[in-house]
């Protein structure tokens, strides 16, 4: 008789690998700070709200007149 395969539980995600080139990573971080990069996404939200205004719905009379 063959053995039944064992049920496998959820696997752990691999840890985020460190940058292989630490000097390049430091230059990247420094450049991002010089350019005032916003990691929180707040500036994106502000810009998005400027171009994508919400639609305002108004009450209208029903076509049946009631």
N, C-alpha and C positions, 0 to 999 in steps of 0.2 A: 504494500500500500504506500502511496505517495503521501507526503506530509502536506497539509494545507499551508498556503502562504500566510505569514503573520500579518496582521493588520498594522499599518504604520500610522503613527500619530503625526501631528503637524511638525514639520521640521523647523529648526531655528534658522533665522535669517543670518547670513554671514555678516560679520562686523564690517563697517565701512573701512575699506582699505586706505592706508595712509598714502599720501602723495609720494611718488617714487623720487621726484626731484624737489626736495625741500626748498631750494633756492628759487626755483621757478614758482612754487606755490607762494612763497613770501612776496615775490614780485607781483603776483596776481592780486594778493590781498592788499598790498600797498597801492596798486593802481586803482583798485575798486574804491578804496578809501579816498584817494585823491579826486575821483570822479563823483564822490558823494552818492555811491550806490546805496539804495534803500533796500535792506533785506526783508523788512517787514511787509512790504507790498502796499504801504499807505499811499505812496506817491502814485502808484498804478491805479489804485481805487479812485483817487481824486481826479486823475486824468480821464479815467473811464467814465466817471459820472458827468464830466463836462461834455463828452461826445455822445453818450448814450443816456439821454434824459428819459425818465419813466413816462409812460403813456398815462395821461389823465383821462379817466372815464367819467363821463357825465351822464346824469339820468336823462333818459329820453322817453318820450311818450311811446306806448306800445302801438303797434300798427292796428290793433283792434279798437283802439280808442277808449279802453277801460281804465 
